[in-house]
Amino acid sequence: MEYLTVKEYAELKGCSERYVKKIAQDGKLSAEKTINDKWRPKYLIPLSALSEDLKVKCYKKMGKSMGLQPELKEEPLKQSLKPVKTAPKKKLDEYTEDERQQIAFWSNILWG
């Protein structure tokens, strides 16, 4: 059976190693607890415990690290993307006094 380290799992999942250790300790993640050379707990996550999307990521990563081309092809982007509508820009004079106060309030909060 193949295993992932906490670090490898965290990279695949996009979270911290600390979080992975916590969910492994709580039993929310299937993991085997072993002891490392410094007598501290070490968690190994079996590949069978991964969700399907994480398995695909893992196999792609393993294929790339071995110098193999992954067989899974990503779907091409759709050519007909809709343009994003943006709000029309206004000059500061076109806002009401109340709206200008709101703008000043939020500008101070966001940009100090």
N, C-alpha and C positions, 0 to 999 in steps of 0.2 A: 504494500500500500504506500502511496506517495503522500507526503506531508508538506505543508507550507509552514514557514516560521511566522511568528507574530508580525515581524517587519514586512515580509512578503504579502501577507494577507492585508495588512494596513495599506500598503501601496495599491493593491488591487481594488480595495474597497474605497480608498480615498479618505481615510480617517487616520487618527493617531494610533500609535502602538499602545498607548496607555488605555484607550477606549477598548481595543481588542482584548487586552489582558483582563480588563474589568468584566466584559461580557463573557469571557471564558471562565473567569472565577465564579460568576453568578450562574453559570450553567446555561446561558442563553445562546452560546456558541459551542457546538460540539468540538471538543479539543482534548488531546491527551496531555496530561500533566506529567512532566518528568523533572528531574533535578539536573541543573547544569554543574559545571566543574567548580563553581563557587558555592554550591549547596543552596542555590536559589531555585524557585520553581520556574520551569520553562514550559511553554505551551506549544504544542504542534497541532495544526489543524489539518485533518485529512481532506484530500481533494473531493471525496464523496460528500462532504458536508457543505460544499459550496453550492450557491444557487447557479442556475443555468447560465446567466449572464456573466457571473464571475468565473465560471469554468471556461467560457469562451475567451474572456480576457486573459486568463491564466495560460491557456493553450497557445494563444497568439504570442504572448510574451515568451513562453518557453520556445516556440518555434523561431522567433527572432533571435533569441540568445544562442540558439544552436546553429544559426546561419541558414535556417530553412525558411522557405516562403510559406506563409500560412495559407491553407487551402480556403479559408473563409474569406470571401470578398465582401468589402463594404459596398452598400448600395450607392449608386451615384446620386448626387443632389438633383432635385427636380429643377428643371430649367425655368419653369414658370412660377417664380416666386413673386408674390404680391409686394409692391412697394409699401413701405411704412409711411403712414400719414403722420405729419407733424403739425403741431398747433401753429397757427400763424403768429409771427413775431409782432409784438406791439412796442411802441415807444413808451417810456415811463410816464410821459405826460398823458397818455391815453387811459391810464388806470385811474380809478377813483381814489380818494384820500384813504379810505379804509383798505383798499387793495394794496396801496403803496406801503401802508403800515405793516400789513401782513408780509409783504415782500421783504421789508427791512427786518422784521422780526426773524423770519426764517433765514435770511442771509447772515444775520449775526450769529444764529445758532450753528449754521453749517460752516461758515468761513471765519467766525470769530471776529 
